[in-house]
Amino acid sequence: VQVLESGGGLVQAGGSLRLSCTTSGLTFGGINMGWFRQAPGKEREGVSGINWSGSSSYYSDSVKGRFTISRDNTKRTLYLQMNSLKPEDTAMYYCAAVFVGSRNSERMRPDKYKYWGQGTQVTVSS
């Protein structure tokens, strides 16, 4: 199984980026997925989650209203559209695949996902 993120970069505060995530070795259309981030010296935190069909999405309070998660199962791709970026959004962003939790309240927990990508760096300058 492979999980691969792309789309990170350097952007000014107030700008936008779109992250993408693809997988191989998984039935993409049947798995719940999520985005996480980790800043230096901090724990990995949940950013957003989405169910297998894309009909339900979940966000942390820190990104709600600014970030949008979506997926295109025909392209086997997960997206994270990030708008109104802030310097505090600077982190390594990780795509997570196969949610193994039993409740929606667990979707922001890193220990509830089985597969991870290597991450893509997002840096927001002030």
PyMOL commands that set and color helices and strands:
alter all, ss='L'
color gray80, all
select helices_A, chain A and resi 28-30+87-89+104-106+110-112
alter helices_A, ss='H'
color red, helices_A
select strands_A, chain A and resi 2-6+9-12+17-24+33-38+45-50+57-59+67-72+77-82+91-99+113-116+120-125
alter strands_A, ss='S'
color yellow, strands_A
deselect
rebuild
show_as cartoon
